Amino acid sequence: MTEDSYSAEAQAKAADSGAAATEGFLQRTAKANVTVDKARINRIATRLVKALNDVVADEEVTYDEYNIFKAWLIKMGSDGEWPLFLDVWLEHSVEEVHNSKRQGSKGTIEGPYYVPNAPEQQSPATIDMRADEPGTPLRFHGQVTAVGGSPLANAMIELWHADDLGFYSQFAPELPEWNLRGTFFADADGNFEINTIQPAPYQIPTDGACGQLIAAAGWHAWRPAHLHLKVSAPGYHLITSQLYFEGDDHIADDVASAVKPELVLNPTKVGAGPNAEVRYDFVLDPA
């Protein structure tokens, strides 16, 4: 990878990635054809509005503070950062509720940078990447089984993650369209093997509305390095997950509150070089 392309990639803007995340989300939801009971919408929306009004009363919010908040909400929309804001600060609670009765593998948030229909490969495989992709080569392998232990033949593993600079393809300039994204199919025994690189920790975009909130509140913007996954098989519930790496500085204080102990990997070195490998098995609940 040339120094120029590396420099261009690092110029990714929050508004650009936010707009792409918003457009992708709207396209997916437009096809979802999901209906929600009006009584539940009424109950949930009423509680949300009441909670905001309670904060105003309890904190004795002034008009100056209200107007700052209002301007920030407008900027959040114009920057296209609602997917980022909601996925970082709210999705972890929705995920906990959604998966609370599952017996299989732990899940966690999807995040704003999922793109469906990544190129398909049969395992064992190597994820799409640049010829000189920076980072530690990582062999990621495991098995997909049902809760009862039976292997799930041809289970589908969608994998995507940031590169060594912390950027995602389709959300930063100069990156090939499907860089470090792929859809992989396990063998007849549910086994899979994917060669990729170990991603880097990164800060969520801080030059937009989310960054303004972080700076004003004195928070940090860091996410620990992670692999994103969606694992599925016909007749079983899809699991959405992220896998983290032991020793990362932000395992304990992830800005998105998405880390769970069951999702932390401990790769081992392979040979004398930098290569590493790690095994992680997925257990799916019946639908």
C-alpha positions as CSV (number, residue, x, y, z in Angstrom):
1,M,0.0,0.0,0.0
2,T,1.5,3.4,-1.0
3,E,2.0,6.2,1.4
4,D,-0.4,8.4,-0.6
5,S,-3.3,5.9,-0.3
6,Y,-2.5,5.5,3.4
7,S,-2.7,9.2,3.8
8,A,-5.9,9.6,1.8
9,E,-7.6,6.8,3.8
10,A,-6.8,8.7,7.0
11,Q,-8.8,11.7,5.7
12,A,-12.1,9.9,6.2
13,K,-14.7,12.4,7.4
14,A,-17.5,11.7,9.9
15,A,-20.1,13.3,7.6
16,D,-19.1,11.1,4.7
17,S,-19.1,7.8,6.7
18,G,-22.3,8.9,8.5
19,A,-24.1,9.6,5.2
20,A,-23.0,6.1,3.9
21,A,-24.2,4.4,7.1
22,T,-27.5,6.2,7.0
23,E,-28.1,5.4,3.4
24,G,-27.2,1.7,3.9
25,F,-29.5,1.4,6.9
26,L,-32.4,3.1,5.2
27,Q,-32.0,0.7,2.2
28,R,-32.0,-2.4,4.4
29,T,-35.0,-1.3,6.5
30,A,-37.0,-0.3,3.4
31,K,-36.9,-4.0,2.4
32,A,-37.6,-5.4,5.9
33,N,-41.4,-5.1,5.7
34,V,-41.7,-5.1,9.5
35,T,-44.9,-4.0,11.3
36,V,-45.0,-2.9,15.0
37,D,-48.1,-2.9,17.2
38,K,-49.5,0.6,17.6
39,A,-50.2,0.1,21.3
40,R,-46.5,-0.7,21.8
41,I,-45.4,2.3,19.8
42,N,-47.7,4.5,21.9
43,R,-46.4,3.1,25.2
44,I,-42.7,3.2,24.3
45,A,-42.8,6.7,22.7
46,T,-44.8,8.1,25.6
47,R,-42.1,6.8,28.1
48,L,-39.3,8.2,26.0
49,V,-40.9,11.6,25.8
50,K,-41.6,11.5,29.6
51,A,-38.0,10.5,30.3
52,L,-36.7,13.5,28.4
53,N,-39.1,15.8,30.2
54,D,-38.2,14.3,33.6
55,V,-34.5,15.1,32.8
56,V,-35.4,18.7,32.0
57,A,-37.3,19.1,35.3
58,D,-34.8,17.2,37.5
59,E,-31.8,19.1,36.0
60,E,-33.6,22.5,35.7
61,V,-32.5,22.8,32.1
62,T,-32.2,26.4,30.9
63,Y,-33.2,27.8,27.5
64,D,-29.5,28.3,26.6
65,E,-28.9,24.6,27.4
66,Y,-32.0,23.6,25.6
67,N,-31.0,25.5,22.5
68,I,-27.5,24.0,22.5
69,F,-29.1,20.5,22.7
70,K,-31.5,21.4,19.9
71,A,-28.7,22.6,17.7
72,W,-26.8,19.4,18.4
73,L,-29.7,17.2,17.4
74,I,-30.0,19.1,14.1
75,K,-26.3,18.6,13.5
76,M,-26.6,14.9,14.3
77,G,-29.1,14.6,11.5
78,S,-27.1,16.8,9.0
79,D,-23.9,14.8,9.7
80,G,-25.8,11.5,9.1
81,E,-24.6,10.3,12.5
82,W,-27.8,8.9,14.0
83,P,-26.7,5.3,13.1
84,L,-23.4,5.9,14.9
85,F,-25.0,7.5,17.9
86,L,-27.7,4.9,18.4
87,D,-25.3,1.9,17.7
88,V,-22.7,3.2,20.1
89,W,-24.9,4.3,23.0
90,L,-28.2,2.4,22.8
91,E,-27.8,-0.8,20.7
92,H,-26.1,-2.8,23.4
93,S,-29.2,-2.6,25.6
94,V,-31.5,-3.7,22.7
95,E,-29.1,-6.6,21.9
96,E,-29.2,-7.8,25.5
97,V,-33.0,-7.8,25.5
98,H,-33.2,-9.5,22.0
99,N,-30.8,-12.3,23.0
100,S,-31.8,-12.7,26.7
101,K,-33.5,-16.1,26.2
102,R,-30.9,-17.6,23.9
103,Q,-28.8,-20.6,25.0
104,G,-26.2,-20.5,22.3
105,S,-23.3,-18.2,21.7
106,K,-23.3,-14.7,23.1
107,G,-24.1,-11.9,20.7
108,T,-23.3,-8.2,20.8
109,I,-24.0,-5.1,18.7
110,E,-23.9,-4.9,14.9
111,G,-22.6,-1.4,14.7
112,P,-23.1,1.1,11.8
113,Y,-20.7,-0.4,9.2
114,Y,-22.3,-3.6,8.2
115,V,-22.8,-4.1,4.4
116,P,-24.8,-7.1,3.2
117,N,-23.9,-9.3,0.2
118,A,-20.1,-9.4,0.6
119,P,-18.3,-11.7,-1.8
120,E,-18.9,-15.4,-1.1
121,Q,-16.2,-18.1,-0.6
122,Q,-16.2,-21.7,0.5
123,S,-14.0,-22.3,3.6
124,P,-11.1,-22.5,3.9
125,A,-10.6,-19.1,2.4
126,T,-8.8,-15.7,2.5
127,I,-10.8,-12.6,3.0
128,D,-10.6,-9.9,0.3
129,M,-7.6,-7.6,1.1
130,R,-4.9,-5.6,-0.6
131,A,-1.8,-7.4,-1.7
132,D,0.2,-5.4,0.9
133,E,-2.5,-5.2,3.6
134,P,-0.8,-3.9,6.8
135,G,-1.3,-5.8,10.0
136,T,-0.7,-9.2,11.7
137,P,-1.9,-12.1,9.6
138,L,-4.6,-14.0,11.5
139,R,-5.9,-17.5,10.9
140,F,-9.4,-17.5,12.4
141,H,-11.1,-20.9,12.5
142,G,-13.8,-22.8,14.4
143,Q,-17.0,-24.8,14.1
144,V,-20.7,-23.9,14.0
145,T,-23.0,-26.2,15.9
146,A,-26.5,-26.3,17.2
147,V,-27.3,-26.0,20.9
148,G,-27.4,-29.7,21.2
149,G,-23.9,-30.1,19.7
150,S,-24.8,-31.3,16.2
151,P,-22.6,-29.6,13.5
152,L,-24.4,-27.3,11.1
153,A,-23.2,-28.1,7.6
154,N,-22.7,-25.1,5.2
155,A,-23.3,-22.6,8.0
156,M,-22.8,-19.0,6.7
157,I,-20.2,-16.7,8.4
158,E,-20.2,-13.1,7.4
159,L,-17.0,-11.4,8.6
160,W,-16.1,-7.7,8.3
161,H,-13.6,-5.5,10.3
162,A,-11.5,-2.4,10.3
163,D,-8.0,-2.3,8.8
164,D,-4.7,-1.5,10.5
165,L,-5.6,2.2,10.6
166,G,-9.1,1.5,12.1
167,F,-11.1,2.3,8.9
168,Y,-13.8,0.2,7.2
169,S,-14.1,-0.3,3.4
170,Q,-17.0,1.7,1.9
171,F,-16.8,4.2,4.7
172,A,-13.3,5.7,4.0
173,P,-11.6,6.8,0.8
174,E,-9.0,4.8,-1.1
175,L,-10.1,1.4,0.3
176,P,-11.2,-1.3,-2.2
177,E,-15.0,-1.9,-2.1
178,W,-14.9,-5.2,-0.3
179,N,-11.6,-4.9,1.6
180,L,-11.7,-7.0,4.7
181,R,-15.3,-8.1,4.1
182,G,-16.5,-11.5,3.1
183,T,-19.2,-14.2,3.3
184,F,-17.9,-17.7,4.0
185,F,-19.5,-21.1,4.1
186,A,-18.5,-23.9,6.5
187,D,-17.9,-27.4,5.4
188,A,-20.1,-30.4,5.9
189,D,-19.1,-30.6,9.6
190,G,-19.6,-26.9,10.3
191,N,-15.9,-26.2,10.3
192,F,-14.6,-22.9,8.9
193,E,-11.2,-21.3,8.4
194,I,-10.7,-17.7,7.3
195,N,-7.4,-16.0,6.8
196,T,-7.4,-12.3,7.5
197,I,-5.4,-9.7,9.5
198,Q,-5.8,-8.7,13.1
199,P,-7.6,-5.3,13.2
200,A,-6.5,-2.3,15.2
201,P,-8.4,-0.4,18.0
202,Y,-9.9,2.8,16.7
203,Q,-11.7,5.9,17.8
204,I,-15.3,6.4,16.5
205,P,-15.4,9.6,14.3
206,T,-14.9,12.7,16.4
207,D,-15.2,15.5,13.8
208,G,-19.0,15.4,13.8
209,A,-21.9,15.6,16.3
210,C,-20.9,12.4,18.2
211,G,-17.4,13.9,18.7
212,Q,-19.0,17.1,20.0
213,L,-20.9,15.1,22.7
214,I,-17.8,13.1,23.6
215,A,-15.7,16.3,24.0
216,A,-18.4,18.2,26.0
217,A,-18.9,15.2,28.4
218,G,-15.2,14.5,28.8
219,W,-15.6,10.9,27.5
220,H,-13.2,9.0,25.3
221,A,-14.0,7.7,21.8
222,W,-12.1,4.4,21.7
223,R,-13.3,1.0,20.7
224,P,-11.1,-2.1,21.3
225,A,-10.0,-4.0,18.2
226,H,-12.7,-6.4,17.0
227,L,-13.9,-8.7,14.4
228,H,-17.6,-8.3,13.3
229,L,-19.6,-11.5,12.6
230,K,-23.0,-12.7,11.6
231,V,-23.4,-16.5,11.8
232,S,-26.5,-18.3,10.5
233,A,-27.9,-21.6,9.2
234,P,-31.3,-22.5,7.9
235,G,-33.7,-23.3,10.8
236,Y,-31.6,-21.5,13.4
237,H,-31.5,-18.0,14.8
238,L,-28.8,-15.7,13.3
239,I,-26.3,-14.5,15.8
240,T,-24.6,-11.1,15.4
241,S,-21.3,-10.8,17.4
242,Q,-18.0,-9.0,17.8
243,L,-14.9,-10.8,19.0
244,Y,-12.2,-8.8,20.8
245,F,-8.5,-9.4,21.7
246,E,-7.1,-10.0,25.1
247,G,-4.8,-7.3,26.3
248,D,-6.4,-4.5,24.4
249,D,-6.3,-1.2,26.3
250,H,-10.0,-0.6,25.9
251,I,-11.5,-4.0,26.7
252,A,-12.8,-2.6,30.1
253,D,-14.0,0.8,28.9
254,D,-15.3,0.3,25.3
255,V,-17.2,3.5,24.3
256,A,-20.0,1.3,22.9
257,S,-20.3,-0.9,26.1
258,A,-20.3,-4.0,23.8
259,V,-17.5,-6.2,25.2
260,K,-18.5,-9.4,27.1
261,P,-16.0,-11.8,28.7
262,E,-17.2,-14.7,26.4
263,L,-16.2,-12.7,23.3
264,V,-12.5,-12.1,24.1
265,L,-10.0,-14.0,22.0
266,N,-6.5,-15.0,23.0
267,P,-4.6,-15.6,19.7
268,T,-1.4,-17.7,19.7
269,K,1.7,-17.0,17.6
270,V,2.4,-19.3,14.6
271,G,6.1,-19.9,13.8
272,A,8.9,-17.3,14.2
273,G,7.1,-14.6,12.3
274,P,4.2,-12.3,13.3
275,N,1.4,-14.7,12.2
276,A,-1.2,-15.6,14.7
277,E,-4.2,-18.0,14.9
278,V,-7.3,-18.3,17.1
279,R,-10.2,-20.7,17.4
280,Y,-13.8,-19.6,18.2
281,D,-16.8,-21.9,18.0
282,F,-20.4,-20.7,17.4
283,V,-23.5,-22.3,18.9
284,L,-26.8,-21.4,17.3
285,D,-30.3,-21.6,18.8
286,P,-33.1,-23.3,16.9
287,A,-35.5,-20.8,15.3
